[in-house]
Every structure is written in C-alpha cells, then in structure tokens.
Amino acid sequence: MRLSWRWFLLSSLISLTFAIALQDRSQVAHSQIQPPSSESLNPQSGPLFILDKTLEGHTSWVGSLKFSPDGSILASGSRDNTINLWNWTSGELIRTLLGHSDDVNSLAFSPDGQGLASASTDLTVKLWDVNQGILTGTRLGHTFAVRGVTFTPDGQTLASASADRSIILWDVTTERERRTLNWHSSFVWSVAVSPDGNTLVSGGYDNTIRFWRMPKGKRWRSIEGHSSPITAIAFSPDGQTIASASADHTIKLWDVNTGSLKSTLTGHADWVLAVAFSPDGQLLASGGADRTLRLWNVANGSLRTLFNNHQGRVLSVAFSPDGQALASASADQTIKIWRATTP
C-alpha cells in the first residue's frame, strides 16, 4: 500500500501540535498549583498507595503502560520510538523492542499474555512475541497516527483507533482487516472493549463517545457530554460503567446500559490524559497535564489521594491485575510504581 508523504507529514504534525498544546497548558497549570507530593484526602476504606520505585530507561515521553495479564511484566511505550518490557517488581529492564519509526502511543497485551500490540504515529500497528521479543506482524491500514489499540477478550480481534477518524477491526489469526468503522468527525484518540466483548467504545477529538455493537462494529449510541476532546476511555471491571477523560479537565462516569451520566469528577487543573479502574472497580486512577496522579472513590466520585511526584504531565496509568500496584508514566521520561498498603 503506497502512502503519500503528505499524509505522513500531516499525521506527524497532528501529534506535534497535540504535544505542544499539552506542554504549554501544563506549564501554566503547574505554576498555578503546587499540591503536596502525596496527600490522602478522603481515604474511606481500602488500601493506600505509596511510591515504591522509579523506572528509568526511556529517553523521551512515556505515553503508554500495560501490565501483562499475569502481572509479571509491565510494558511501556515512548516517544523515543521504543517499547520497554520491565520486571517491575525488581525494577529490571527485561528487553527493548525496536521497530517503530515514530512515537509509540498505545499498547495492549493479548488475553493469553503471549502477544503485545503497539500503535504508533508511524501509521502502523505492530504485533510482538513477548517471550522472544520479536516482531511477528505489522498492520498497515490507517492514514494518520494510530492513537489507540486493544484486543477483544477472546483474543480474535484487534481494534485500532486513529487520527484519520476511523477504527479498524483486525482479524488476529488471518492478519486481515475485518471492518473499518467510521462515525467520528475528527481524530479518534482512545478505544476500549467491554469485559464481555459485546461493546466497543471510542473517544474522539469531536468531543463525543461512540458505542459500537461487537463483533461487527454496528453503531449503537453516541454521547456528547464533554466540552472538549476526549483523550482516554476505560471500562469498569464489571462492564457496567465507562470513564472518559477529557481536555475539559474533567472525568465523567457513564452508565453503559442507559448512556446516562453517573458523576463528574473535577479537580485536575488541565487536560486529563489517562484513566484506569482498579481490578475491584472501587478506585479510578487518573493522570493529567497538570502533572498530577489522582485516585478517586468510584462510588461517590470523591478524590481519595493526590500525588505530585512527576515532573512532567502524567500520560498513562495502569493497575496491576491483583490491584496491589499502580503504575504511572510521564513526559518526565519516568515510570513510577506505587504499592498498596493497609492504612
């Protein structure tokens, strides 16, 4: 497939514009607020998280984090074009995956933990063998930067979201494109699949959340509740709630079955860039361009803990499968591991 250099240049400019916007906004926000390094605001019940270690190895922004299904490996993707695989408990770098020629924007482990998918500004989705550390395939179908990637729970379908306004559903076995989903009117920034595999949601620069019926990707519902672009989407473990993060500085929790708004979480002083539910669904972690990592009580939407340990915008957050660790990635080129403790 031949791609015009103009399309590639425009795709790169989109990512650069987004990065500059975040840098400018976060500098302003950071000068306005100086919260403590760690402040427990409304702990109620459950564990507290304390800083355990900092992983250093990337030479640019770390934009994506994913734990393997068994929790043994933490994968990180960066603007230095690399993917690092970590033994996060020891802090050891296992290996670095090389193959992308531009920013690595999103990562997803296959359900069996043997494969890893990566999405990049270089217009590709790549598949990797985790154990051997080798590239097993490249998917080329998008015409702008690929911003998000995720597997369906059965591991048979891979969904990729792009700044070209589309979502592509890939057949993992045949490596072929099953279907292209077009509904967003601007860049698609995030995509997630429900735990039962029946629903796909996407968030876009058009300020909308789109719901799709799987496996065919049939249009189902559209939500317009944010006043600015949606940067991240996540399903709760029970599949009944989705969290959406936005450039409007808020996080919204939505009822999947009705599409109604459950609550709005406010407190970030700039773009909210990442969200992740804890495995028990009681906590939500968020990261923002205001350089803060926040933990929220899902039940009542209250802020539980605020961390200000990163020196750059927080671009990705992820809970370990057992819920005993939380990882955060930042434009300061580091990954921080937070351990759960009993209060």
C-alpha positions in Angstrom: 0.0 0.0 0.0 1.5 3.3 -1.1 1.1 6.3 1.3 1.6 9.9 0.3 4.4 11.6 2.2 1.9 14.5 2.7 -0.4 12.2 4.7 2.6 11.1 6.9 3.7 14.7 7.4 0.3 15.8 8.4 0.0 12.9 10.8 3.2 13.8 12.5 2.2 17.4 12.7 -1.0 16.4 14.4 0.9 14.6 17.1 3.4 17.5 17.4 0.6 20.0 17.8 -1.0 17.9 20.5 2.3 17.7 22.3 2.9 21.4 22.1 -0.6 22.1 23.4 0.0 19.9 26.4 3.4 21.4 27.1 2.0 24.9 27.0 -1.0 24.1 29.1 0.8 22.1 31.7 3.4 24.8 32.3 0.6 27.2 33.1 -1.2 24.8 35.3 1.9 23.8 37.2 2.6 27.4 38.0 -0.9 27.8 39.4 -1.0 24.8 41.7 1.6 23.3 44.0 0.0 20.4 45.8 1.9 18.2 48.2 3.8 15.2 46.9 1.2 12.8 48.4 -1.9 13.8 50.2 -4.7 11.5 51.4 -7.8 13.5 51.2 -10.7 11.1 51.6 -9.4 7.5 52.1 -12.6 6.0 53.5 -11.8 2.3 53.1 -9.3 0.3 51.1 -5.5 0.4 50.5 -3.3 3.5 50.4 -0.6 3.7 47.7 2.9 4.8 48.4 5.8 5.3 46.0 7.9 2.1 45.7 10.3 2.8 42.9 11.0 4.8 39.7 11.9 3.1 36.5 14.2 5.0 34.1 15.2 3.9 30.7 13.3 5.8 28.1 14.8 9.0 26.5 11.6 10.8 25.8 7.9 10.9 27.0 6.5 7.7 28.2 3.0 7.6 26.8 1.6 4.2 27.4 1.6 1.5 30.1 0.2 -2.0 30.3 0.6 -4.9 32.7 0.6 -8.4 31.3 -2.5 -10.5 32.3 -0.4 -12.5 34.9 1.1 -9.3 36.3 4.7 -10.3 35.7 5.6 -7.8 33.0 5.0 -4.1 32.6 5.2 -2.8 29.1 5.9 0.9 28.3 5.7 2.8 25.1 7.6 6.1 24.4 8.1 9.0 22.0 11.6 7.6 21.7 10.0 5.0 19.3 10.7 2.1 21.6 8.8 -0.3 23.9 10.4 -1.5 27.1 9.4 -4.7 28.9 10.1 -4.5 32.7 10.2 -6.9 35.6 8.6 -4.1 37.6 8.9 -5.8 40.9 12.7 -5.8 40.7 12.9 -2.7 38.5 14.9 -4.7 35.9 14.6 -3.9 32.2 14.0 -7.2 30.5 14.3 -6.1 26.9 13.6 -3.2 24.5 11.5 -3.8 21.4 12.7 -1.9 18.3 10.7 -1.5 15.1 8.6 1.7 15.2 9.9 4.8 13.4 7.8 7.3 15.4 6.0 7.7 18.8 4.5 4.6 20.4 1.1 5.8 21.6 -0.7 2.8 22.9 -0.1 -0.8 24.0 -2.3 -3.9 24.6 -1.4 -7.4 25.7 -3.3 -10.3 24.1 -5.5 -12.1 26.6 -3.1 -15.0 26.9 -0.2 -12.6 27.6 1.9 -14.1 24.8 1.4 -11.2 22.4 1.7 -7.4 22.6 0.2 -4.9 20.2 1.5 -1.4 19.7 0.1 1.6 18.0 2.3 4.4 16.6 2.4 7.7 14.9 4.3 5.9 12.1 0.8 4.8 10.9 1.3 1.2 11.9 0.0 -1.4 14.4 2.7 -3.9 15.3 2.4 -7.3 17.0 5.2 -8.7 19.1 6.0 -12.1 20.7 6.6 -11.1 24.3 8.7 -14.2 25.3 11.1 -13.9 22.4 11.0 -10.2 22.0 10.5 -10.4 18.2 8.2 -8.6 15.8 5.6 -11.0 14.4 3.5 -8.7 12.2 2.7 -5.2 11.0 -0.8 -3.9 10.3 -0.9 -1.0 7.8 -4.3 0.5 7.1 -4.5 3.9 8.8 -3.5 7.1 7.0 -2.9 9.2 10.1 -1.3 8.5 13.5 -2.6 5.4 15.3 -3.6 6.6 18.8 -5.2 3.6 20.5 -5.2 -0.2 20.3 -7.0 -3.0 22.2 -7.8 -6.7 22.0 -11.2 -8.3 22.4 -11.4 -10.7 25.4 -11.3 -13.7 23.1 -8.1 -12.5 21.5 -9.5 -12.9 18.0 -10.0 -9.2 17.1 -7.7 -6.3 17.5 -9.2 -2.8 17.3 -7.1 0.3 16.4 -8.1 3.9 16.6 -6.6 6.7 14.5 -6.4 10.4 13.9 -7.7 9.5 10.4 -11.2 9.4 12.2 -11.5 5.7 11.8 -11.4 2.5 13.9 -10.2 -0.7 12.2 -11.1 -4.2 13.4 -8.3 -6.7 12.5 -8.6 -10.4 12.4 -5.7 -11.6 14.6 -5.5 -15.0 13.0 -5.5 -14.0 9.4 -3.9 -10.6 9.9 -6.6 -9.1 7.6 -8.8 -6.1 8.1 -12.3 -7.2 9.0 -14.1 -3.9 9.0 -13.4 -0.1 9.2 -15.7 1.8 11.5 -16.5 5.5 10.6 -18.6 7.7 12.7 -16.4 10.2 14.4 -16.0 13.6 12.7 -12.4 14.1 14.0 -9.4 12.2 15.4 -10.2 9.1 17.4 -8.0 9.2 20.4 -9.0 6.2 22.5 -10.8 2.8 22.2 -11.8 0.1 24.7 -13.8 -3.1 24.6 -16.1 -4.3 27.4 -15.1 -7.3 29.5 -17.8 -9.5 27.9 -16.6 -8.4 24.4 -20.0 -7.2 23.3 -19.4 -3.5 23.3 -16.6 -1.2 21.9 -16.4 2.4 22.9 -14.3 5.2 21.4 -13.5 8.7 22.3 -12.7 11.4 19.9 -11.5 14.9 19.3 -15.1 15.7 18.2 -16.0 15.6 22.0 -18.1 12.5 21.6 -18.1 9.0 22.9 -19.4 6.4 20.4 -20.7 2.9 21.3 -20.5 0.0 18.8 -22.0 -3.4 19.0 -19.5 -6.2 18.6 -18.3 -8.3 16.8 -19.5 -6.5 13.7 -19.0 -2.9 15.0 -22.5 -1.8 14.4 -23.3 1.8 15.5 -25.2 1.8 18.8 -25.1 5.0 20.8 -23.4 8.4 20.8 -22.8 10.5 23.9 -22.0 14.2 23.9 -21.2 15.3 27.4 -17.7 16.8 27.4 -17.0 20.3 26.1 -13.5 19.4 24.8 -11.8 16.4 23.2 -11.9 13.0 24.9 -8.4 11.7 25.5 -9.0 8.4 27.2 -11.7 5.7 27.8 -11.9 2.8 30.2 -14.4 0.2 31.1 -15.0 -0.8 34.8 -14.2 -4.5 35.5 -18.0 -5.4 35.6 -18.6 -3.7 32.3 -21.4 -1.5 33.7 -19.5 1.8 33.7 -17.1 3.7 31.5 -14.8 6.5 32.5 -14.0 9.2 30.0 -11.1 11.7 30.4 -11.2 15.0 28.6 -9.3 18.1 27.7 -12.1 20.0 29.6 -10.3 19.0 32.8 -13.0 16.5 33.9 -13.6 12.8 34.1 -17.1 11.5 33.6 -18.6 8.2 34.6 -21.3 6.8 32.4 -23.8 4.0 32.7 -23.2 1.6 29.8 -26.7 0.3 29.6 -28.5 3.6 29.5 -25.8 6.1 28.4 -26.7 8.3 31.4 -24.2 10.3 33.3 -23.4 8.9 36.8 -21.0 11.5 38.0 -18.4 14.1 37.0 -15.0 14.1 38.7 -13.4 17.5 39.0 -10.1 18.6 40.3 -7.5 18.4 37.6 -6.2 21.8 36.5 -5.5 20.9 32.9 -6.2 18.2 30.4 -7.0 14.8 31.9 -4.9 12.3 29.8 -5.4 8.9 31.3 -7.8 6.8 33.4 -7.8 3.3 34.7 -10.1 1.3 37.1 -8.7 -0.8 39.9 -9.5 -4.6 39.4 -12.2 -4.4 42.1 -13.8 -1.4 40.5 -13.7 0.7 43.6 -10.9 3.1 42.6 -10.2 5.1 39.5 -6.7 6.4 38.7 -6.3 9.5 36.5 -3.3 11.4 35.2 -3.2 14.8 33.7 -1.2 17.6 32.1 -1.2 19.3 35.5 1.5 16.7 36.4 -0.7 15.1 39.0 -1.8 11.5 39.5 -5.1 11.2 41.3 -7.1 8.4 42.9 -10.9 8.6 43.1 -13.6 6.7 45.0 -15.8 5.5 42.2 -18.9 5.0 44.4 -19.2 8.7 45.3 -16.8 10.5 43.0 -14.7 11.9 45.8 -11.0 12.5 45.5 -9.1 10.0 47.6 -5.4 10.7 47.1 -3.4 13.2 45.1 0.2 12.6 44.0 2.5 15.3 42.7 5.7 13.3 42.3 6.1 13.5 38.5 8.0 16.4 36.9 6.0 16.3 33.7 2.4 15.6 32.5 1.1 12.2 33.5 0.3 10.4 30.3 -0.7 6.9 31.3 -1.8 5.0 34.4 -2.4 1.2 34.9 -3.3 -1.1 37.8 -1.6 -4.5 38.2 -4.1 -7.4 37.8 -4.1 -8.1 41.6 -4.7 -4.4 42.4 -1.6 -4.2 44.7 0.3 -1.9 42.4 -0.3 1.2 40.3 2.0 2.5 37.6 2.1 6.0 36.2 4.1 7.2 33.1 5.1 10.7 32.4 6.6 13.2 30.0 9.4 13.4 32.5 10.6 10.1 30.9 10.0 8.0 34.0 7.6 5.4 35.2 6.6 5.3 38.9 5.4 2.2 40.7 3.1 2.7 43.7 2.5 -0.1 46.2 -0.7 -0.7 48.1 -0.5 -0.6 51.8 -3.1 -1.2 54.5 -4.0 2.0 56.4 
